[in-house]
Amino acid sequence: MEHFEYDIDPACAAKRLDVFLTEVQSDISRSYIQKLIDSGRVVVNGSVSKSNYKVKTGDRVELTVPDPEPLDVRPEAIPLDIVYEDASLIVVNKPPGMVVHPAPGHSTGTLVNALLHHCRDLTGIGGVARPGIVHRLDKDTSGLVLVAKTAAALENLSAQFKERQVKKVYLALVKGRVEPASGWIDAPIGRHRVHRKKMALNEGGREAQTYYAVEKQFREYALVRVEPKTGRTHQIRVHLASIGCPILGDRLYGHLRGASVPRLERQALHAYRLEVTHPESGERVQWEAPLPEDLTRVLIV
């Protein structure tokens, strides 16, 4: 069982309670948040509240999330955009909106459910709830996800991620004019002191380094190539926001107002390229996934 406490600041005031909690608990669906509220697991200023309550500056919101029940992860015939596959691994271009692995409120429709249908021998690799998953992307981040198909491949690829031998390249649309046009962001990241599902620059956090370079600068936003050296939670989103260029559509880390700033339904972040050493051949291999349509149309100006 997990317990979270939030002190409402002016930036969040006037939001519905269920909307606010969905934003700060990005891995939990809004419908599940509403169930938690209805079951009395959300308290505002010491009293049980309702989903449509509008939070106010100074409110104290407390959320209790019960321990998940054992998951019965079942195969589902969900179409997959497979970039590459062999006997050891599979690379999938994940669409935005798809959760990688089952979690409270997302027990079906995940990438794992789809993989179990596509690869009938994945069950049990790395744990039933996350068979073969080597790394993950946020629900609303699109792009390349690497999955191991054997225990040996899982161990090998996991070690490469741990030892920072995997090269990851992302493309992001960010607000503002990015200056300088390229550089390193070297700033530790840890849990936000108030919003426990939110990350922040934190002197006591874990080291984090991100390289960025502008691919195309528009009037009020830019297309940026991003190469994270480390793999902290929400690293790219936090680091870009820290230099005054939050990712477009990022409701958690961005305040995106401006006449020429495109409105997007999700954070404009895409895992574009992935390079690893193949666990069987020992050769360096890489894959790319083009920007999805919801982001490419923003570039046509």
N, C-alpha and C positions, 0 to 999 in steps of 0.2 A: 504494500500500500504506500502511495506517495502523497505527500501533502505540500501544496504550493500556496504562497501568500503574495498578493500584489497590492501595492499602494498606487491608486489611480492618479496620474499626473494630468495636467491640462491637455496634453496632446491626445489623450484617450477619452477625455470627458465627453459625455453625451452619446457614447456608443451603447448599443444593446449589450447586455451582459453576455449573451451567448456569442455574439459577434466578437467582443473583446477577447473572451477566453479562446475562441477558435484561432484568433490571430496570434496569441502568445503561446498556444499549445498547437503548433502547426502540424504535429503528427497525429492529432486526434480530430476526427470529423466533427462537424457542427451538430449532426444528429446525435452523436454519442455525448457531446457536451450537454445538449438539451436533456438527454436522459439522466445525466449526472445531476443537473439542476433540479429536474423533476423529482429525483429520488432523495433530495435534501443534502447532497454532497457538495453544494456550493453555498457559502455563507457570505453575506455582505454586512459589514459592521456588526457582526455577531448574530445576525438573523438570516434564516433561510429566505432565499429570494426567488424571483421568476426570470425566465429567459428574456422577457421584453423589458426588464428593468434597465433604465438608462443610468450608467455609472456616472458618478460625479467626482470632481477633483477632491482628493482627500479620503475617498472611500477605501476601505480595506476589504479586499476580496480574497476569500480562502476557498481553495479547491482540493478535494480529496479524491484521488483516483485509486480505485481498488486494484489489487493485484490481478493480472489477467488470468483467466481460466486457461487450462491446457488447450492449445489450438488444434483443431482437426482440420489441417490444411489439405484441401482437396483440389485436384486438377480441374482447370476450367479452360474451355476452348476459346481463349482470348487471342486474337490475331497479334503476332509479334513481327516487328521490323528487324529481321535478323541480318546483321552486317557480315558476320563470319561465324562459321561453326566447323569444328572437327571433333575427333574422339576425346580431346582433353578439355576443351573450353568452348564457350559460345559468347558472342558479343552481340548485344541487343541495343538498338536505338530506342530508348524509352521515351514515350510521349509525355508532355506535361500533363499533370493531373493524376498520373498513375503512381500509387505507393509501391515501393520496392518489395517490402515484406509485410506480412500480416501484423497488425497491432490493434489495440482497442479501437473499435469503430471502423476498422478496415480489415475485416476478416476474409473478405472476398474481393475479387477484381484486382488483385495485386500482381506484380510481376512474378512473384513466386508461384501463385496459382497458375499463371499462364505457362511458366517453365515446367511445372510438374506435368502438364498436359503434353507439352512439346517433347520433353525429354523424360521418358517413362522410368529411367533408371536413376533419377536424381534424388529420390527420397532417402533421407538419412545422411546425405553428404553435408556435413557442417551443422547438423541439427535439423529436425523436421521443419521448424518454422522458417528457417533460412537456408534451404538446401543449395549449396554451391555458391552462395552470395559472397563475393570477395570484398566488395565495397558498396556504397550506396549513394544515391542522389536524393535530394529533397523531393517531396511530392511534385512540386511545381517547377523543378529544374528538369529540362529535357536533355537527351543525349545518351552517350555511350555508357553502358553498364557491362562489366566483365563478370562472367559466371563460370566457375569450375565445374566440370562434369565428372571428375574423379577425386578421390580423397588426396591422392598424390599431387594433383594439379592445384587443389585448394591450398594445401600446405605450402607449395612452392610460390604461388601467386600472393598468398597472404604475407609471406616473408618479404617478397619484393616491395609490397606496399609499406610494410613496417620499416624496411631499410631505405625507403625513399628512392627506389630504383625504377619506379614507374613514372613516366612523363605524362602529365595531364595538361591539356590545353583547353581552355574554355573561351567562349565568346560571350560578351555581355553588352547590353545597351545601358548606358549610364547617363544620369542627368548632369547637365552643365558642360563647361569647357574644361577639359582635362589638362592641367598644367602642373608639372612638366608633362610632355606627351608620352613619356615612358619613364619607368623607374621601379625601384623596389620599395615595398612597404614591409617594414620589419617592426612588428609590434605584437606583444603577447596578447593572447585571447583567453578569457575565462568567463564563467557564468556572470550574468548581470546580477548585481547585488539585490535588486528588487524583483525583476521579472526573471524567474528562474529557468524559463524555457528560452530566454533570450541570451545571446552572447554579447560580449562587449570587450573593448580594450581594457586590459587589466594587468597592472604591474605584477600581480601575483599569479597570473595565468600561465599557460603553456606557450612556449616560443612559437611564432608563426611568421612565415615569410611568403610574400606574394609578389611576383613580377607582373607588370602590366605594360601594354603599349597600345596607343591609339591606332586603330585601323582606318577610321574615317570620322572626322569631326563635323557635326552638323551645328546649327545655330544654338540650340539649347540642349543637345544631347550628343552622345558619341558611341560608336562601336569600338569596343576595346577587346584586345586579346589578353587573356589572363593565364598565367602559369603559376599555380601554387606549389611552393617547394614542400610545404607541410600540409597536413590534412585535418585541420581543426574543424569542429562543427561550425557551419555558417561562415567559414573563414573569408571567402571571397566577398560575401555580402557585407560583412563587418568591416573588412579592410577598405573596400571601395567607398563605403559610407564615411569612413574615418577621414578620407581626403576630400570630403565634400562632394562626392560623385556617387550617390547611391544608385543601385540598379533600378531601372524603370520597372514599375509594377510591384516593387517590394514593399508590402504593407507593414512589415515588421521593422525594417531599418531605414525606410525612405519617407521623406515628406515631399511628394512630387507634384509641385504646382508650377504652372508656366503655360503660356498660350501655345507654344509650339512643342510641348512635351507630349508624346503619344500616350494614350491611355491603354493600358494592358491589363488583362485579367490575372496575370501571374508574373513573378519576377522574371525579367528578360535575361535568363542565364542558361547557357547551353554547353554541355560537355562535348566539345567539337572533335578532339583528337585524343587517342590513348595509345601509348607505346610501352610495351613490356618485353621481357625475354620469354620466349615460348617455353613452357615447362617441360616439353618433350625434346624439341629440336635444339634448344639453347640459342636460337637465332633471335635477334631483335625484330619484332613485328609491330606494325602500327595500323590503326584503323581511323577513319574519319566519318563523321555524320554531318551532313549539311544542315544549316539553320532551318528550323521548321517554318511553315508558312506564316504563323502569327508574328514571327520576328522579321522575316524577310520583307513583308509588306511595309514595315516601318522604314526600311532602308530605301524604298522607292519614293524618292521625293524630287 
